Amino acid sequence: MQRVSLLLTVLNLGILAVTMSQRTAPVSADSTPPVLKGRGLEIVDPTGKLRASITVIPAGPARRSDGSLSDQSGKIYPESVVFRLIRPDGRPSVKIATSEQGSGIDLSGGVDPTYLVLNADGGDTTITLTDKDKKQRVISVR
């Protein structure tokens, strides 16, 4: 039994020595991969909270982040790509979206509901300004 234990110990030490002596190629940040591909991108802060995202949203009715319908009209929206920058409190404050219909930029202020929304939808363009008292001004070009 002692010989078997000694043999296994020597064998393990040999494997350890070979493993430690092998050189591995260093990881280099100097090389840039030609393309980064994925279905989405999420950036989190040091605490793990989501702070930015790029998402491809499939065609269908508008939904909230929990999956529930946000618009009961049943309108079907085309597939779109959305880029969001998210405040520390979890609210998106910058949103840029594009689809076959058009594109838009939503900027929100620190006090809800202050918003600036630029929209190019189909053949219509609008700028919507909303202040903290919910007063709106819409500039529309048709």
C-alpha positions in Angstrom: 0.0 0.0 0.0 2.9 2.3 0.8 4.5 1.7 -2.6 1.2 2.6 -4.4 0.9 5.8 -2.4 4.5 6.7 -3.1 4.1 6.0 -6.8 0.9 8.1 -7.0 2.6 11.0 -5.2 5.6 10.9 -7.5 3.3 10.7 -10.5 1.3 13.7 -9.3 4.5 15.7 -8.7 5.6 14.9 -12.2 2.3 16.0 -13.7 2.5 19.2 -11.6 6.1 19.9 -12.8 5.2 19.4 -16.4 2.1 21.6 -16.1 4.0 24.4 -14.4 6.8 24.4 -16.9 4.6 24.8 -19.9 4.5 28.4 -21.3 1.1 29.7 -22.3 0.7 32.5 -24.8 0.1 35.8 -22.9 -3.3 37.5 -23.4 -2.8 40.7 -25.3 -5.2 43.6 -25.5 -3.2 45.1 -28.4 -5.0 43.0 -31.0 -8.5 44.0 -32.0 -10.9 41.4 -33.2 -12.3 42.2 -36.6 -16.0 41.9 -35.6 -17.9 41.5 -32.4 -21.2 39.6 -33.0 -24.0 38.9 -30.7 -27.8 39.2 -30.3 -27.5 42.1 -27.8 -25.2 44.0 -25.6 -25.6 44.9 -21.9 -23.2 47.0 -19.9 -23.4 47.0 -16.1 -21.9 49.1 -13.4 -19.6 47.7 -10.6 -22.7 46.7 -8.6 -24.2 44.7 -11.5 -27.0 47.2 -12.3 -27.8 47.5 -16.0 -26.5 50.9 -17.3 -26.6 50.6 -21.1 -28.0 48.2 -23.7 -28.4 47.5 -27.4 -31.3 45.2 -28.1 -33.0 43.8 -31.2 -36.7 43.8 -30.4 -38.8 41.4 -32.5 -41.9 42.6 -34.4 -45.1 42.5 -32.4 -47.2 44.5 -30.0 -45.4 47.0 -27.7 -44.4 45.4 -24.4 -43.1 46.6 -21.1 -39.8 45.2 -19.7 -41.8 42.6 -17.7 -43.4 41.3 -20.9 -46.9 42.7 -20.4 -48.6 44.7 -23.1 -48.0 48.4 -22.9 -50.5 49.3 -25.6 -53.9 47.6 -25.6 -54.7 48.8 -29.2 -53.2 45.6 -30.6 -51.0 47.6 -33.0 -48.1 45.5 -34.4 -44.7 47.3 -34.5 -41.9 46.2 -36.9 -38.7 44.7 -35.6 -36.5 47.5 -34.2 -33.1 48.1 -32.7 -32.9 50.1 -29.5 -29.9 51.7 -27.7 -30.5 52.7 -24.1 -28.4 54.7 -21.6 -29.8 54.1 -18.1 -29.6 56.3 -15.0 -28.4 55.0 -11.7 -32.0 54.8 -10.5 -32.8 52.3 -13.4 -34.7 54.7 -15.7 -33.6 55.0 -19.3 -32.6 58.6 -19.9 -31.4 58.3 -23.5 -33.1 56.0 -26.0 -32.3 55.8 -29.7 -34.4 53.4 -31.8 -34.7 52.5 -35.5 -37.0 50.3 -37.5 -38.3 50.0 -41.1 -40.9 52.7 -40.2 -38.3 55.3 -39.0 -36.3 56.3 -36.1 -36.4 58.4 -32.9 -34.4 59.8 -30.1 -35.9 60.2 -26.6 -34.0 62.3 -24.0 -35.5 62.5 -20.5 -34.6 65.0 -17.8 -33.8 64.4 -14.2 -37.3 65.4 -13.1 -40.1 63.2 -14.6 -41.9 63.8 -16.9 -39.4 66.1 -18.7 -38.8 64.8 -22.2 -37.5 65.7 -25.6 -38.6 63.3 -28.3 -37.4 63.6 -31.9 -39.3 61.3 -34.2 -39.1 60.5 -37.9 -41.9 58.0 -38.5 -42.9 57.2 -42.1 -43.2 60.5 -43.8 -43.8 62.6 -40.7 -41.3 64.2 -38.4 -42.1 65.6 -34.9 -40.3 67.2 -32.0 -42.2 66.8 -28.7 -41.2 68.8 -25.7 -42.7 68.0 -22.2 -41.9 69.9 -19.1 -42.2 68.9 -15.4 -45.8 70.1 -15.3 -46.7 67.8 -18.2 -47.2 70.7 -20.5 -46.4 69.6 -24.1 -45.3 71.4 -27.2 -45.3 69.5 -30.4 -43.6 70.7 -33.5 -44.7 68.7 -36.5 -43.7 68.7 -40.2 -45.9 66.8 -42.5 
